[in-house]
Amino acid sequence: MATATDIPKEGGQMSSIALADVGKRFNRDWIFRHVSHTFRQDAHTVIVGANGSGKSTLLQVILGSLVTSEGTVSYDVSGKQHAVEDGLGLFSMATPYLELIEEYTLREMLAFHGSLRPFRGGLTHGQIIASLYLEEAADRPIRYYSSGMRQRVKLGLALLSDTPFVLLDEPTANLDRKAMDWYADLVTGNMGGRTVIVCSNAQEQEHFFCTDRISVDDFK
């Protein structure tokens, strides 16, 4: 039976995201310009920069939730091109600005999320809850979760969803040392056969598995 940290790699499914001369500005102020990069499957990428440098803005442009001011973004999954406006279903993500439905219990949250995106490897809700170490809180409304518990839920939903692209913005925020080790196991067991992009303030424990690196400061 599949576990949350031992999901087999999908065979034959290649995915990539291509940015061609991408820029984003708000009013007259450019956040970044001339970003050209291809995010490839299994060549996971960390986007680094100081707070306020534009990392999260770039991540939202990659996602398609923000429109580029110049340049293009394109998605390829198994040789099929997808338009940016149709790409949201290809992504799962964990970010500080992504809110959970606080009225839901964890079981209800998993049921709702699973109706939108299937989970990897045939994982059951019980297996996911166990992998998050939240069995005792599974029937408690999420509004009563600590910040660390909420972050574990966000990361679980992102990494255990069956999507070709995973976006993680400051993934170890609100995690203690033990939970950081848990994150390392979770991401290691679920990054194969996918394209994972991490935004980080250069904290090694967040992006230790990444082989490519982009600094937003290089595109000012």
Solvent accessible surface area in square Angstrom, and as a share of the most:
residue,aa,sasa,rsa
1,M,204,0.91
2,A,29,0.23
3,T,69,0.40
4,A,4,0.03
5,T,65,0.38
6,D,103,0.53
7,I,17,0.09
8,P,91,0.57
9,K,123,0.52
10,E,77,0.35
11,G,75,0.72
12,G,78,0.75
13,Q,61,0.27
14,M,118,0.53
15,S,5,0.03
16,S,24,0.15
17,I,0,0.00
18,A,36,0.28
19,L,6,0.03
20,A,53,0.41
21,D,68,0.35
22,V,0,0.00
23,G,0,0.00
24,K,22,0.09
25,R,111,0.41
26,F,91,0.38
27,N,141,0.72
28,R,223,0.82
29,D,97,0.50
30,W,78,0.27
31,I,39,0.20
32,F,1,0.01
33,R,81,0.30
34,H,102,0.46
35,V,1,0.00
36,S,72,0.46
37,H,44,0.20
38,T,43,0.25
39,F,1,0.00
40,R,141,0.51
41,Q,19,0.09
42,D,57,0.29
43,A,27,0.21
44,H,7,0.03
45,T,1,0.01
46,V,4,0.02
47,I,0,0.00
48,V,8,0.05
49,G,13,0.12
50,A,69,0.53
51,N,121,0.62
52,G,86,0.83
53,S,13,0.08
54,G,10,0.10
55,K,12,0.05
56,S,38,0.25
57,T,21,0.12
58,L,1,0.01
59,L,0,0.00
60,Q,46,0.20
61,V,1,0.01
62,I,0,0.00
63,L,13,0.07
64,G,22,0.21
65,S,61,0.39
66,L,47,0.23
67,V,120,0.69
68,T,34,0.20
69,S,50,0.32
70,E,41,0.18
71,G,31,0.30
72,T,88,0.51
73,V,13,0.07
74,S,44,0.28
75,Y,1,0.00
76,D,32,0.17
77,V,15,0.09
78,S,67,0.43
79,G,65,0.63
80,K,130,0.55
81,Q,118,0.53
82,H,43,0.19
83,A,47,0.37
84,V,43,0.25
85,E,141,0.63
86,D,103,0.53
87,G,0,0.00
88,L,95,0.47
89,G,54,0.52
90,L,26,0.13
91,F,2,0.01
92,S,4,0.03
93,M,32,0.14
94,A,0,0.00
95,T,1,0.00
96,P,73,0.46
97,Y,93,0.35
98,L,67,0.33
99,E,131,0.59
100,L,16,0.08
101,I,59,0.30
102,E,61,0.27
103,E,112,0.50
104,Y,68,0.26
105,T,22,0.13
106,L,0,0.00
107,R,108,0.40
108,E,84,0.38
109,M,14,0.06
110,L,0,0.00
111,A,55,0.43
112,F,82,0.34
113,H,25,0.11
114,G,26,0.25
115,S,87,0.56
116,L,107,0.53
117,R,53,0.19
118,P,84,0.53
119,F,24,0.10
120,R,8,0.03
121,G,38,0.36
122,G,66,0.64
123,L,12,0.06
124,T,70,0.41
125,H,72,0.32
126,G,42,0.41
127,Q,31,0.14
128,I,0,0.00
129,I,4,0.02
130,A,42,0.33
131,S,21,0.14
132,L,1,0.00
133,Y,154,0.59
134,L,7,0.03
135,E,98,0.44
136,E,173,0.78
137,A,5,0.04
138,A,0,0.00
139,D,98,0.51
140,R,97,0.35
141,P,37,0.23
142,I,0,0.00
143,R,102,0.37
144,Y,137,0.52
145,Y,10,0.04
146,S,59,0.38
147,S,64,0.42
148,G,15,0.15
149,M,34,0.15
150,R,58,0.21
151,Q,10,0.05
152,R,42,0.15
153,V,0,0.00
154,K,23,0.10
155,L,0,0.00
156,G,0,0.00
157,L,11,0.05
158,A,1,0.00
159,L,0,0.00
160,L,0,0.00
161,S,0,0.00
162,D,65,0.34
163,T,8,0.04
164,P,19,0.12
165,F,0,0.00
166,V,0,0.00
167,L,0,0.00
168,L,0,0.00
169,D,3,0.01
170,E,42,0.19
171,P,0,0.00
172,T,6,0.04
173,A,36,0.28
174,N,95,0.49
175,L,13,0.06
176,D,96,0.50
177,R,155,0.57
178,K,170,0.72
179,A,11,0.08
180,M,33,0.15
181,D,80,0.42
182,W,27,0.10
183,Y,1,0.00
184,A,30,0.23
185,D,89,0.46
186,L,1,0.00
187,V,0,0.00
188,T,73,0.43
189,G,18,0.18
190,N,0,0.00
191,M,47,0.21
192,G,24,0.23
193,G,8,0.08
194,R,3,0.01
195,T,2,0.01
196,V,0,0.00
197,I,0,0.00
198,V,0,0.00
199,C,0,0.00
200,S,0,0.00
201,N,52,0.26
202,A,62,0.48
203,Q,71,0.32
204,E,108,0.48
205,Q,57,0.25
206,E,2,0.01
207,H,15,0.07
208,F,81,0.34
209,F,19,0.08
210,C,24,0.14
211,T,102,0.60
212,D,46,0.24
213,R,148,0.54
214,I,11,0.06
215,S,28,0.18
216,V,2,0.01
217,D,83,0.43
218,D,109,0.56
219,F,47,0.20
220,K,134,0.57
